[in-house]
Amino acid sequence: MTVQILWVDTTTNEEARALDRAIWDFSIREEPDGTIITQAPGPAPENGEFWSHALDRIKDDPDQRYAMARRHLPLPAAWREMAIALRTKIRTARKEKVGYEDLLRELHHLAAMSSYAGYGIIERVPYARLAALDLSYDRIGFERLELLGVTDGKWMRELWGEPSDHSTAAELYEDMLAADLERLDADRKREDAERMGRFLDDWNKEDEVESPPTRETAPPPRRGLLGWLFRR
């Protein structure tokens, strides 16, 4: 069985693209009763169940919560769950009067990376490239990072003072994002053409099996593609 890599393991555009397609590419099948089913695999399950349901059982353990959510980045809920886990650990550290700067810096970096693009785009960008960007506190601040709240900003000001600016990764790296958008547009046009090609191939094969021409009987009229898909 092929082991599917995680988004946090992706280092190239092609790895990110392949992972996204493995999760969300639809397949079409026909049930015995003639029903046409379109389905994508979706996110990998956790012990046989949907990851957010599995997470409900361990949400009181911030380490497990963080680890499970990280496996499902860059889903929007995964960013939020990781942030919640980090905040829980920061509050515990503050209560116990121990250092928490590394945890806060990780929370800030997580929020900064998530501000590069929304879902539908960011999953096609390799994690390694985003993680390597200069998204330091002084450069990007915190006020415009949607993953952060007022209390997060208060903690950051306490430790690091006022940043030079407040921005987003999308703005700081707008040229890189523009190039990614252009690449994604080209990828998706090519993938749509591939899917249409597969549909047409299956359509032609089915017509050959269902209606072989004979000398006595003329071939029946061909159904259109929508007719093939919906059995009309």
N, C-alpha and C positions, 0 to 999 in steps of 0.2 A: 504494500500500500504506500502511495506517495505521501510524504509528510509535507503539509502546506506550511510555508514560512509565515511568520508574522509580519505585519507592516513595520514594526520596530526593527526588523532584521533587513529591510530592503535597503540596498545601496545604489541601485541603478534604476533608470526610468523603466526599463523593460521588466525588472522584477516587480516594481509597483504595479505596472500594467497587467502583468500575468496574474498577480494576486487578486487584483480587482475583478478581472474576468472570471477567475476561479470561483469567486463569491457571488457575482451578480449576473453572469451570462445566463440567459434563459434558454432552456431546452423545451422542445415541444414533443409530446407523446400522445398517442391515442389509447384511450381505455377500451376494454372489450365492448362496452355499450356504445362506442362511437364518440364519446366525449373527448374533446381536445383539451389537454392540460398543458399550460405553460408554467414553468417553475424554475426558479433559480435556487442554488444550494443555500445561499445566505451565510451569515456568520457561522463559524465553527461552533458546535455545541460544547458545553461543559458537562462532562459525565452524562452525555445523552440528553441534556435539556438545554433550552435556550439560555444564553449566558446571563441575561438580566434576571431570570428566575433563579438560577443557581446563585447569583450574587446576593439575593435576598437572605440566603441562609448564612452568609459569612459577613454581612455588612457591618457587624459590630467589631470585626477584627480589621483594623485599618491596613495591616500588612497584606492580608489575603485580598482585601477589597482592592487595594492598589494593584497587586499583581494580576488579578483577574481582569480588571479594567484595562491594564496596559496591554494584555494579550489581544484586546479587541479595538485598540486604536486603529484608525482614526474615527471610529463611529462617534457622533456627537455625545452620546451618553457616556462613552468611555472617558472622554476628556473630563466631563463633570465628575464622574465617580473617582477618578484619580485625584482631582482637586479636593474633593470631600475627604478622602483618606488622608491626604497631606495636612489639611486643616485640623483634622482630629489629632494627628500626631503633634502638630505645632501647639495646639491648646494644652495637650498633656505636658509637653515640655515646658511651656510657660508656667503652668500650675506647679510643676515640680522644680521650677527655677533652674533649668538646665538649658544648655545651648540649643538653638533651633535654627540658626542662620542657614545651614545647608538645606534644611527642609523648605525654608521660605524661598531660597534661591531656586530650588527645583520647582516649586509652585509657580514662581514668576516665569521661569523658562518654559514650562508647560503651557502657560497662558499665552506667552509670546509666540510660540510655535503655532498654536491653534489659530492665531490671528492672521495667518498667511492666506488661508482660503477656506471656504466652507466645504461641507461634504458634497461630493460630486466632482470635486477638483483635487482636494488635498490627498485623497487616497491614491491618486496617480503620480504623486510626487514622492520620491524615496525619502524615508525617514532620515537617513544618514545626511542627506543634503540639507534638510531643514535644521537638524540638530547642530550642524556645523556653522550656521549663520551667526553673525554678531547681533544678538538680541539682548544685550546687557541692559540692566536697569536704568543706567544713566542715559542710554540712547533711546530706549523705547518707553520708559516710564511704566505706568500702570492704569491710568484713568481710562484709556480707550481699549483695554484688554477685557473682552466680554466675560471671560472666565473668572475674573477677579471681582471681589466685592469691596465694600467700604472698609470692612475690618482688615482685609488683606492689605489694602493701601495704607492703613494706619500702621500696621506692623512694619511695612516696608519703609515708611518714612522714619519710624523710630530707629531702625537699624542703619538706613542708608541715606537719610536726608531727602531733599527734594531733587528729583531728576532734572536733567537739562531740558528734556522735552517729553511729550506724551504722544505716542504714535502707534502704528501697527506694523506687523511684518509685511503685510501687503503693500503698505506705503513705502517702507524702507527699501523693499526689494521689488519695486513695481516693474522694472525691466525683466527680472527673472520670472515674475508671475506672468507677464505678457507673453514671454516665450513659452512658458508652460501651457498657457491657454491656447496658443496657436498649435502646439504639439498635440494637445488633447483633442482639439477640433479635428485635426488630420487623422488621428488614431481612430476616433469614433466614426468618421465617415468611412474609413477603410473597414472597420469592424461591421458597420451596417451593411456594406456591400458584401462582406463575407457571409453574413447571416442570410441575406437575400439569395446569394448563390447556393447556400445549403438548402434553403426552402425550395428553390427551383429544381435542384438535383433530385430531392426527395419526391417532388411533384411529378417529375418526368418518370422516375423509377416506378412510382405507384401506378401511373397510367399504363405503363408497359405491362405490369403484372395484371391489372384489372381488365384491360381491354386489348388483348393481342389481336392484331388484324388477321383476317382470314380471307380466302378467295370468295367465300359465299357472303360474308358480312362486311360491310364497310365499317371502318373504325368509328366509334361514337364520337360526338363532338367533345373537345377537350374542355375541362373545367378551368375557370380562371384561378389565379393563385388564392384569392379569398375563398373561393369555393372549395379548394383543396384544404385550406386551413380549417374551415368551419363546416365541411361536409355538405356544401350546398350544390 
